[in-house]
Amino acid sequence: MSILNSTKIPLNVSYKLAQGIALLIAFTLLLLSYIFGRDGLFLYFNANLGPFADTFFSYFTHLADGWILIPYLIIIVGVYKKDLLFIVINFIFSTLLTQIPKQLIWSNINRPIASGIDLSKIHIVKGVDVYSFNSFPSGHTATAFTLFLITVYLFPNKKVLLGAGLYAILCGYSRIYLGQHFPLDIAGGIIAALLSVALSILIRKNLFKKPF
């Protein structure tokens, strides 16, 4: 039996659990950023965890690059015959909700290495290009959490909820560990993903008459 069809749980339960997980992480990061400061929380999560973590996260972070949509569509639409339009609408919203703020609204928010933090305190992984500008929100995190929420919506079962959730969390954390984003940016990316999927479901239900 396919892992995507096993241990099913009701759709409204699984998706609401996924929403709850995402909201909890975003709220926690916002709260901790307020308590400990944006820079202080970043330095805590950016701490050097050793060579294995350096290698692992330098590769794993690419699973939230834009190209990931291609194999995702091949598997989810081509193999499992899920709704192509629904997935594409999600990524259109996700892109707009990250790139418009990043490029036009908060374009002056710099990333950690250009934020004034003492560079000797920032853990930089050798061979990783670290960017300086357009920090908020994190596009990679938005992509990862959009995939998480879509996948749980399309395949409501416990294993998908846990596996996709772990994927999204690790992608978000990788952006901090690699020195690319503040935890606050990760929270912004999660919120963008939540809004993207919520809007897409609304369109799916009302315009295309697809069930929740």
PyMOL commands that set and color helices and strands:
alter all, ss='L'
color gray80, all
select helices_A, chain A and resi 3-5+11-36+38-45+51-64+66-79+84-105+112-114+119-121+139-154+158-177+183-206
alter helices_A, ss='H'
color red, helices_A
deselect
rebuild
show_as cartoon
